[in-house]
Amino acid sequence: MENYMVRALAKGCGVWGLACQTTGVVKEAAQRHHASPAGCTVLGYGLTGAALLGAMLKVQQQVAIKVEGNGLLRKLVAESDSYGHLRGYFSLREDATQPADPSDVAAIIGQEGQLVVIKDLQLKELYESVVPLQTGRLDADLTYYLMMSEQIPSFVEIDVQLDAQGDVRAAGGVLLQLLPDGDLKALARMAEQLDDLPPIGALLANGETPQAILATLFGNEPYEVLEIGALDFRCKCSRERSRHALTLIGREELAKLLEEGEAVIDCHFCHERYIFDRNELAAILAELTAND
């Protein structure tokens, strides 16, 4: 499988481990966005980071990562939910004089800016946390967010490997997190082991699996694989949602679109295009008029 998440728990030392392969999801997203090598990299980091945070959610909960940096990246948005459905988009600065090396995600994102994490926990209000970028490496900045905003000792590593043509070769990530009353020294040992390993993307590209990576990290600590779940690229947009959006712009704006002959709605996340012709616009306008 090119897209899946492994959840594991070392109960004895109180460390929770997640490892995922997101290669296929990143490939599809990059193709949909006609992404450059730099775009592939930053989109891969965002989607993998969202997948890792999403794997810690409860049923029907959702999370979004938003990044704004001062590098080549203008904006990155990546979303996940408790079911492993991922989507994302990005924009790069058109005035960048030099294309960033796709292997240098810190240069693409920039070291100044902010990371915003928004969670829909099915409560009255959304949870939102904003932290300043520390390094421009999204995995390190997510580690900082978890340590500072959620105050949970954690370590995140993400990697995206491209081939000579700039296409996605492998993408994935690992998240290690201490449970309440867990052994901080055990977490530190696993984090050191993670740091000593080759990049996650390189391991995946060479045939290693998320299960094998977790086994290496847990070492002699007994652990249990709790779940292996699929990940996929899935957008929430639809023709019905786009039609509903048109009902919200008001009769005056609809009348202008009717004069133009059609309305075109493009989804930022998946680049699907929804076209509403004159007859459809006239029907929507008639519905709004009848409801007034």
C-alpha positions as CSV (number, residue, x, y, z in Angstrom):
1,M,0.0,0.0,0.0
2,E,1.2,3.5,-0.8
3,N,-1.0,5.2,1.7
4,Y,-1.6,4.0,5.3
5,M,-1.1,4.9,8.9
6,V,0.2,2.6,11.7
7,R,-0.7,3.3,15.3
8,A,1.3,1.5,18.0
9,L,1.6,1.7,21.8
10,A,4.4,0.7,24.1
11,K,2.2,0.6,27.2
12,G,5.1,-0.3,29.6
13,C,6.9,3.0,29.0
14,G,3.9,5.0,28.0
15,V,5.0,6.0,24.5
16,W,2.5,6.3,21.6
17,G,3.9,5.9,18.1
18,L,2.6,6.7,14.6
19,A,4.2,6.0,11.3
20,C,2.7,6.6,7.9
21,Q,3.4,6.3,4.2
22,T,1.7,9.1,2.2
23,T,3.4,8.6,-1.2
24,G,0.3,8.0,-3.3
25,V,-1.7,10.8,-1.6
26,V,1.1,13.3,-2.2
27,K,1.5,12.1,-5.8
28,E,-2.2,12.6,-6.5
29,A,-2.2,16.0,-4.8
30,A,0.9,17.1,-6.7
31,Q,-0.6,16.0,-10.0
32,R,-3.9,17.8,-9.3
33,H,-2.0,21.0,-8.6
34,H,0.5,20.7,-11.4
35,A,3.1,21.2,-8.7
36,S,6.7,22.1,-9.3
37,P,9.4,20.1,-7.3
38,A,9.3,22.7,-4.6
39,G,5.5,22.6,-4.5
40,C,5.6,18.7,-4.3
41,T,7.9,19.0,-1.3
42,V,5.9,21.5,0.7
43,L,2.6,19.9,-0.2
44,G,4.0,16.5,0.9
45,Y,5.1,17.9,4.2
46,G,1.8,19.5,4.8
47,L,-0.3,16.4,3.9
48,T,1.9,14.1,6.0
49,G,1.8,16.4,9.0
50,A,-2.0,16.6,8.8
51,A,-2.2,12.8,8.5
52,L,-0.2,12.4,11.7
53,L,-2.3,15.0,13.7
54,G,-5.4,13.5,12.2
55,A,-4.5,10.0,13.4
56,M,-4.8,11.3,17.0
57,L,-8.4,12.5,16.5
58,K,-11.6,10.9,17.7
59,V,-14.5,9.9,15.4
60,Q,-15.8,12.7,13.2
61,Q,-13.1,15.2,14.3
62,Q,-11.0,17.2,11.9
63,V,-7.8,19.1,11.9
64,A,-6.3,21.7,9.5
65,I,-2.7,23.0,9.3
66,K,-2.1,26.4,7.9
67,V,1.4,27.7,7.3
68,E,2.5,31.2,6.1
69,G,6.3,31.7,5.6
70,N,8.7,34.3,4.2
71,G,10.4,31.9,1.8
72,L,9.2,30.7,-1.6
73,L,6.0,29.6,0.1
74,R,3.2,32.1,0.4
75,K,0.6,29.8,2.0
76,L,0.0,26.1,2.7
77,V,-3.2,24.5,3.9
78,A,-3.5,20.8,4.7
79,E,-6.5,19.0,6.2
80,S,-7.2,15.6,7.7
81,D,-10.0,13.9,9.6
82,S,-10.3,10.9,11.9
83,Y,-10.9,8.6,8.9
84,G,-7.6,9.4,7.1
85,H,-9.1,11.6,4.4
86,L,-6.5,14.2,3.3
87,R,-6.6,17.3,1.1
88,G,-4.4,20.4,0.7
89,Y,-3.3,23.3,-1.4
90,F,-0.5,25.8,-1.5
91,S,0.7,28.9,-3.3
92,L,4.2,30.0,-4.0
93,R,5.5,33.6,-4.5
94,E,5.6,34.4,-8.2
95,D,8.3,37.0,-7.5
96,A,10.8,34.5,-6.1
97,T,14.1,35.1,-8.0
98,Q,15.5,31.6,-7.5
99,P,13.7,28.3,-7.5
100,A,14.3,26.6,-4.1
101,D,16.1,23.3,-3.8
102,P,13.2,20.8,-3.3
103,S,15.3,19.0,-0.7
104,D,15.5,22.2,1.5
105,V,12.0,22.5,2.9
106,A,13.2,25.2,5.3
107,A,14.2,27.5,2.4
108,I,10.9,26.8,0.7
109,I,8.8,27.7,3.7
110,G,11.1,30.3,5.3
111,Q,12.1,30.7,8.9
112,E,9.8,33.6,9.7
113,G,6.0,33.2,9.7
114,Q,3.4,31.3,11.6
115,L,1.9,27.8,11.9
116,V,-1.8,27.6,12.7
117,V,-3.5,24.4,13.9
118,I,-7.2,24.4,13.9
119,K,-9.2,21.4,15.3
120,D,-12.9,20.7,14.9
121,L,-13.5,18.5,18.0
122,Q,-17.3,18.6,17.6
123,L,-17.6,21.2,20.3
124,K,-19.3,24.6,20.2
125,E,-16.1,26.4,19.1
126,L,-13.1,25.4,17.1
127,Y,-9.8,24.9,18.8
128,E,-7.1,27.1,17.3
129,S,-3.5,27.5,18.2
130,V,-0.9,29.8,16.6
131,V,2.8,29.5,17.0
132,P,5.7,31.3,15.2
133,L,7.8,29.3,12.8
134,Q,11.0,28.2,14.4
135,T,13.0,26.5,11.6
136,G,10.9,26.4,8.5
137,R,11.1,22.6,8.6
138,L,7.5,21.7,9.2
139,D,8.2,18.6,11.2
140,A,10.3,20.5,13.6
141,D,7.7,23.2,13.8
142,L,5.0,20.7,14.5
143,T,7.2,19.3,17.3
144,Y,7.4,22.8,18.7
145,Y,3.6,23.2,18.5
146,L,2.9,20.0,20.3
147,M,5.5,20.8,23.0
148,M,4.4,24.4,23.5
149,S,0.6,24.6,22.7
150,E,-0.5,21.1,23.7
151,Q,2.3,20.7,26.3
152,I,2.9,17.1,25.3
153,P,6.5,15.9,24.8
154,S,6.6,14.8,21.2
155,F,8.9,14.3,18.2
156,V,7.8,14.6,14.6
157,E,9.8,13.7,11.5
158,I,8.5,14.0,7.9
159,D,10.3,13.5,4.7
160,V,9.5,13.7,1.0
161,Q,11.9,12.2,-1.6
162,L,11.7,13.2,-5.3
163,D,13.2,11.5,-8.3
164,A,15.5,13.1,-10.9
165,Q,12.4,14.4,-12.8
166,G,11.0,16.1,-9.7
167,D,8.2,13.6,-9.2
168,V,7.3,12.2,-5.8
169,R,9.3,9.0,-5.1
170,A,8.3,8.5,-1.5
171,A,6.7,10.4,1.4
172,G,5.9,9.6,5.0
173,G,6.4,10.5,8.6
174,V,6.7,9.5,12.2
175,L,5.2,10.9,15.4
176,L,6.4,9.8,18.9
177,Q,4.4,11.1,21.9
178,L,4.6,10.6,25.6
179,L,1.4,9.5,27.4
180,P,0.5,10.9,30.8
181,D,2.9,9.3,33.4
182,G,5.0,7.9,30.6
183,D,8.8,7.5,30.7
184,L,10.4,10.6,29.3
185,K,13.8,8.8,29.1
186,A,12.3,6.1,26.9
187,L,10.8,8.8,24.6
188,A,14.2,10.5,24.4
189,R,15.9,7.2,23.5
190,M,13.4,6.6,20.7
191,A,13.9,10.2,19.5
192,E,17.7,9.7,19.4
193,Q,17.1,6.5,17.4
194,L,14.8,8.3,15.0
195,D,17.5,11.0,14.6
196,D,20.1,8.4,13.8
197,L,18.0,6.8,11.0
198,P,18.2,7.9,7.4
199,P,15.4,10.2,6.3
200,I,12.0,8.5,6.4
201,G,11.4,9.1,2.7
202,A,14.6,7.4,1.9
203,L,13.7,4.4,4.1
204,L,10.3,4.1,2.4
205,A,11.8,4.5,-1.1
206,N,14.2,1.6,-0.3
207,G,11.4,-0.8,0.7
208,E,11.1,-0.2,4.4
209,T,7.6,-0.1,5.8
210,P,6.1,2.1,8.6
211,Q,5.7,-1.1,10.7
212,A,9.4,-1.8,10.4
213,I,10.4,1.8,11.2
214,L,8.3,1.7,14.4
215,A,9.8,-1.7,15.3
216,T,13.3,-0.1,15.0
217,L,12.3,2.9,17.1
218,F,10.6,0.9,19.9
219,G,13.6,-1.5,20.0
220,N,13.5,-3.6,23.1
221,E,10.3,-2.0,24.5
222,P,7.3,-4.3,24.2
223,Y,4.7,-2.7,22.0
224,E,1.4,-3.5,20.3
225,V,0.2,-2.4,16.9
226,L,-3.3,-1.0,17.6
227,E,-4.4,-0.3,14.1
228,I,-3.4,0.0,10.5
229,G,-5.6,2.4,8.6
230,A,-5.8,3.6,5.0
231,L,-5.1,7.1,4.0
232,D,-6.5,8.7,0.8
233,F,-6.9,12.0,-1.0
234,R,-10.5,13.0,-0.6
235,C,-12.0,16.5,-1.1
236,K,-15.3,17.7,0.4
237,C,-16.2,19.7,-2.7
238,S,-19.2,18.8,-4.8
239,R,-21.5,20.2,-7.4
240,E,-24.2,20.5,-4.7
241,R,-21.9,22.5,-2.4
242,S,-20.9,24.8,-5.2
243,R,-24.6,25.3,-6.1
244,H,-25.3,26.2,-2.5
245,A,-22.5,28.7,-2.5
246,L,-24.1,30.4,-5.4
247,T,-27.3,30.8,-3.5
248,L,-25.3,32.7,-0.8
249,I,-24.0,35.5,-3.0
250,G,-27.3,37.2,-3.4
251,R,-29.7,38.0,-6.3
252,E,-27.7,41.0,-7.6
253,E,-24.5,39.0,-8.0
254,L,-26.4,36.1,-9.5
255,A,-28.0,38.4,-12.0
256,K,-24.5,39.7,-13.1
257,L,-23.4,36.1,-13.6
258,L,-26.5,35.4,-15.6
259,E,-25.7,38.3,-17.9
260,E,-22.2,36.8,-18.4
261,G,-23.7,33.5,-19.3
262,E,-22.1,31.1,-16.8
263,A,-20.5,30.8,-13.4
264,V,-17.3,28.9,-12.9
265,I,-16.3,27.6,-9.4
266,D,-12.8,26.1,-8.9
267,C,-11.9,24.1,-5.8
268,H,-8.6,25.2,-4.3
269,F,-8.0,21.8,-2.7
270,C,-8.6,19.4,-5.6
271,H,-8.8,21.7,-8.7
272,E,-12.2,20.3,-9.7
273,R,-14.1,22.8,-11.8
274,Y,-17.9,23.2,-11.6
275,I,-19.6,25.2,-14.4
276,F,-23.2,26.4,-14.1
277,D,-24.7,27.6,-17.4
278,R,-27.4,30.2,-18.0
279,N,-30.3,27.9,-17.4
280,E,-28.9,26.6,-14.1
281,L,-28.2,30.2,-12.9
282,A,-31.7,31.3,-14.0
283,A,-33.2,28.4,-11.9
284,I,-31.2,29.4,-8.8
285,L,-32.2,33.0,-9.2
286,A,-35.8,32.0,-9.5
287,E,-35.6,29.9,-6.3
288,L,-34.2,32.9,-4.4
289,T,-36.8,35.2,-5.7
290,A,-39.6,32.8,-4.8
291,N,-38.3,32.5,-1.3
292,D,-38.1,36.2,-0.6
